[in-house]
């Protein structure tokens, strides 16, 4: 091997060893840079259901006054594979990752987003294990760390409080919030995790219905029964994007059971806070916002009516987008064997 060829080989090996130059270590394009470089940007918000529409509504309500861009296209994508198969119906995390990866690839190719907001605690739990995360093509923000930080801040403000975390079974079983809290110095004795099976479906059918109220009250009772100490302040964290729709019912349930002054935390607005923070400073008199709702699985008329009424109070544009949602059955495809499902 010639001397010059040896030098070339060494240089290549050094380059490949540097962070960001090898595949899988690519630094994602930032939303802050996109807003600075272009007047019009696209944000994709995704969830494993329709709870993330609350994040879309908050974005649509707050972005126009920000002036961070000339226009922002907000696309909500329901990343559910099948109306009969949810992520929590899959036994193995590897299958959950495969499904979400396929959904993310479809979002990238169809909408070319400048930012992806994973407004779903269930999906946030395993996002970092996806190929999408490894490729790092687009800045992608997950809601779980935001929710955990919100809990930490609340506990610091109330040193003798216990945190009660309400989430789906999959999120609670993952222990994601607990791990972050423990890593930030919160004692395990101050954390109570409460799974709420089937509550998301009830909320989509009617956030203030008797079904939702009954299920929700039952979960609150279970959580209170598991408190290490029955007296003392509570920090109640709603770690499913659906749960905030029923916020008055949470407060009512705790008050009825002897906790009238609970601090209820909802991390959903933090996603808009991040967008506004990264997009600053103001560059335009106002920002034009358009909203689209896309789903691979059907959205029933009852669900549209129930959620639409809630969304309209915050963002008529989001309610209208839900009413005119786009059905994309071929958005992405993943083969799932019957044996991969929870029986």
C-alpha positions in Angstrom: 0.0 0.0 0.0 1.4 3.4 -1.0 2.1 6.1 1.6 -0.6 8.3 0.2 -3.2 5.5 0.2 -2.3 4.7 3.9 -2.9 8.3 4.8 -6.3 8.3 3.0 -7.4 5.2 4.8 -6.5 6.7 8.2 -8.4 9.9 7.4 -11.5 7.9 6.4 -11.3 5.9 9.6 -10.9 9.0 11.7 -13.9 10.6 10.0 -16.1 7.6 10.6 -15.2 7.7 14.3 -16.3 11.3 14.7 -19.8 11.9 16.2 -22.4 12.8 13.7 -20.4 11.5 10.6 -21.3 7.8 10.8 -24.8 6.6 10.0 -27.0 6.5 13.1 -25.3 9.5 14.8 -26.6 12.2 12.5 -27.8 15.3 14.4 -31.4 16.0 13.4 -32.3 19.2 11.6 -33.6 21.6 14.3 -36.9 23.4 14.2 -35.2 26.6 15.3 -33.0 26.5 12.2 -36.0 25.7 9.9 -38.0 28.7 11.2 -35.0 31.0 10.8 -34.3 29.8 7.3 -37.8 29.5 5.9 -41.0 31.5 6.2 -43.3 28.5 6.0 -42.9 25.3 8.1 -44.7 22.1 8.9 -45.2 20.4 12.3 -46.5 16.9 12.5 -48.2 15.9 15.8 -48.7 12.1 16.3 -50.5 9.9 18.8 -51.6 6.3 19.1 -55.2 7.6 19.1 -56.8 11.0 19.1 -55.7 12.4 22.4 -52.9 14.4 20.7 -55.6 16.6 19.1 -55.5 18.5 22.3 -51.9 19.4 21.6 -52.9 20.4 18.0 -55.7 22.6 19.3 -53.3 24.4 21.7 -50.8 25.0 18.9 -53.5 26.3 16.6 -54.8 28.6 19.3 -51.4 30.1 20.4 -49.3 30.1 17.2 -51.2 32.9 15.3 -50.2 35.6 17.8 -46.6 34.4 17.9 -45.4 35.6 14.5 -42.6 33.0 14.5 -43.3 32.1 10.9 -45.4 33.4 8.0 -47.3 30.1 8.1 -47.3 26.8 10.0 -49.0 23.7 8.6 -50.0 21.5 11.5 -50.7 17.9 10.5 -52.1 15.4 13.1 -51.4 11.8 12.2 -53.1 9.0 14.1 -50.3 6.3 14.2 -52.7 3.5 15.0 -52.1 0.4 12.8 -55.6 -1.1 13.0 -58.9 -0.2 14.7 -58.8 -3.6 16.4 -55.1 -3.6 17.3 -53.6 -0.9 19.6 -50.0 -0.7 20.6 -50.9 -2.1 24.0 -52.4 -5.2 22.2 -48.9 -6.1 21.0 -46.9 -8.4 23.4 -43.4 -7.5 22.3 -41.9 -4.1 22.3 -40.1 -5.0 19.0 -43.4 -5.2 17.2 -44.5 -1.8 18.7 -41.3 -0.3 17.5 -41.8 -1.7 14.0 -45.3 -0.3 13.7 -44.4 3.1 14.9 -41.3 3.2 12.7 -43.5 2.5 9.7 -45.9 5.3 10.7 -43.0 7.7 11.2 -41.5 6.8 7.8 -44.9 7.6 6.2 -45.0 11.0 8.0 -41.5 11.9 6.8 -42.2 11.0 3.2 -45.6 12.5 2.9 -45.3 15.7 4.9 -41.6 16.6 5.1 -42.0 18.0 8.6 -39.7 20.4 10.2 -40.7 19.1 13.6 -42.4 16.0 14.9 -44.2 16.1 18.3 -44.8 12.6 19.8 -47.9 13.7 21.8 -48.4 10.2 23.2 -46.9 8.7 26.3 -47.3 5.2 25.0 -45.3 5.9 21.9 -42.8 8.2 23.7 -41.8 5.2 25.9 -40.1 3.4 23.0 -39.4 6.1 20.4 -35.7 6.1 21.1 -35.5 2.5 20.0 -36.9 3.3 16.5 -34.9 3.5 13.3 -36.3 7.0 12.9 -34.6 8.1 16.1 -31.3 6.4 15.0 -31.4 8.2 11.6 -32.1 11.6 13.2 -33.4 13.3 10.1 -36.0 15.5 11.8 -36.1 17.0 15.3 -38.5 14.8 17.2 -39.8 15.6 20.7 -41.5 13.1 23.0 -43.9 14.1 25.8 -42.7 11.7 28.5 -39.6 13.7 29.6 -41.8 16.8 29.6 -44.3 15.2 31.9 -41.6 13.9 34.2 -40.0 17.3 34.5 -43.3 18.9 35.3 -43.8 16.4 38.1 -40.3 17.1 39.5 -40.9 20.8 39.5 -44.2 20.4 41.3 -42.6 18.1 43.9 -39.9 20.6 44.6 -42.5 23.3 45.2 -44.3 21.0 47.7 -41.6 18.9 49.4 -44.1 16.8 51.4 -46.3 15.9 48.4 -46.8 12.5 46.8 -46.9 12.2 43.0 -49.8 10.1 41.6 -49.1 9.3 37.9 -52.2 8.3 35.8 -51.5 6.8 32.4 -52.3 3.8 30.2 -51.3 0.4 31.3 -48.5 0.3 28.8 -47.0 3.5 30.0 -47.2 2.5 33.7 -45.8 -0.9 33.0 -42.8 0.6 31.2 -41.8 2.5 34.3 -40.6 5.4 32.1 -41.8 8.3 34.3 -40.6 6.5 37.5 -37.1 6.0 36.1 -36.8 9.6 35.2 -38.1 10.8 38.5 -35.7 8.5 40.4 -32.8 9.7 38.2 -33.6 13.2 39.3 -33.5 12.4 43.0 -37.2 11.8 43.7 -37.7 9.1 46.4 -39.5 6.0 45.2 -41.8 6.4 48.2 -43.2 9.6 46.8 -44.3 8.0 43.5 -47.6 6.1 42.9 -48.3 4.9 39.3 -51.9 4.1 38.4 -52.8 2.3 35.2 -56.1 3.3 33.6 -57.2 0.5 31.2 -59.9 1.4 28.6 -60.2 5.0 29.9 -59.0 6.5 26.6 -61.8 4.8 24.7 -64.4 6.0 27.2 -63.1 9.6 26.9 -63.2 9.5 23.1 -66.8 8.4 23.4 -67.6 11.1 25.9 -65.2 13.0 28.1 -67.9 13.9 30.7 -70.1 10.8 30.3 -71.2 8.5 33.1 -68.9 5.8 31.7 -65.9 8.0 31.8 -66.8 9.4 35.3 -67.3 5.9 36.7 -64.1 4.4 35.3 -62.1 7.5 36.3 -63.4 7.5 39.9 -62.5 3.8 40.2 -58.9 4.5 39.2 -58.7 7.4 41.6 -60.0 5.2 44.4 -57.4 2.5 43.5 -54.6 5.1 43.6 -55.6 6.6 46.9 -55.8 3.1 48.5 -52.1 2.6 47.5 -50.8 5.9 48.9 -48.0 5.3 51.4 -49.6 7.9 53.7 -53.3 8.8 53.4 -52.9 12.4 54.5 -50.7 15.1 53.0 -50.7 17.0 49.7 -50.9 15.2 46.3 -49.5 16.1 42.9 -51.7 14.5 40.3 -50.1 14.0 36.8 -52.2 13.1 33.8 -49.8 11.3 31.5 -52.0 10.3 28.7 -53.0 13.1 26.2 -56.7 12.0 26.4 -56.9 12.5 30.2 -56.9 16.3 30.1 -60.2 16.3 28.2 -61.8 15.1 31.5 -59.9 17.3 33.9 -63.0 18.5 35.8 -63.8 14.8 36.6 -60.3 14.2 38.0 -60.7 17.2 40.3 -64.2 16.2 41.3 -63.2 12.6 42.0 -60.3 13.7 44.3 -62.4 16.3 46.1 -65.2 13.7 46.7 -62.6 11.3 48.2 -61.2 13.9 50.6 -58.6 15.7 48.5 -60.1 19.0 47.5 -56.9 20.9 46.8 -54.9 18.5 44.5 -52.5 20.0 42.0 -53.4 18.5 38.6 -50.6 18.5 36.0 -51.1 18.2 32.3 -47.9 18.3 30.2 -49.8 18.8 26.9 -49.3 22.6 26.7 -45.6 22.2 27.2 -45.3 21.1 23.5 -46.6 24.4 22.4 -44.3 26.1 24.8 -41.4 24.3 23.2 -42.5 25.3 19.7 -42.8 29.0 20.7 -39.5 28.9 22.5 -37.6 27.4 19.6 -39.3 29.6 17.0 -38.6 32.9 18.8 -38.1 35.7 18.1 -41.2 37.1 16.4 -40.6 37.7 12.7 -44.1 38.4 11.3 -47.1 40.4 12.4 -49.0 37.1 12.7 -48.6 33.4 11.8 -51.2 31.7 9.6 -52.0 28.3 10.9 -53.7 25.5 8.9 -54.7 22.2 10.5 -55.2 18.7 9.0 -56.2 15.4 10.6 -55.1 12.2 9.1 -55.8 8.6 10.3 -55.2 5.2 8.9 -58.1 3.8 10.9 -61.7 5.0 10.8 -62.9 7.8 13.1 -66.6 7.3 13.9 -69.2 10.0 13.8 -69.8 9.7 17.6 -66.1 10.2 18.4 -65.9 13.2 16.0 -68.9 14.8 17.6 -67.7 14.2 21.2 -64.1 15.3 20.7 -65.1 18.0 18.2 -67.2 19.8 20.9 -64.3 19.8 23.3 -61.7 20.9 20.7 -63.9 23.8 19.5 -63.7 25.6 22.8 -59.9 25.9 22.3 -59.6 25.9 18.5 -62.4 25.9 16.0 -59.9 25.2 13.2 -58.9 21.9 14.9 -62.6 20.9 15.4 -63.2 21.6 11.8 -60.2 19.6 10.7 -61.4 16.7 12.7 -64.8 16.9 11.1 -63.1 16.9 7.7 -60.5 14.3 8.6 -58.7 12.4 5.8 -58.9 8.6 5.8 -55.6 7.1 4.6 -56.0 3.3 4.9 -52.7 2.9 3.0 -50.7 5.3 5.1 -48.4 2.5 6.2 -48.4 -1.3 6.4 -47.0 -3.7 8.9 -47.7 -7.4 9.1 -48.6 -8.6 12.6 -49.0 -12.4 13.3 -51.9 -13.4 15.6 -49.4 -14.9 18.0 -47.9 -11.5 18.5 -51.1 -10.2 20.1 -52.0 -10.2 23.8 -54.6 -12.8 24.4 
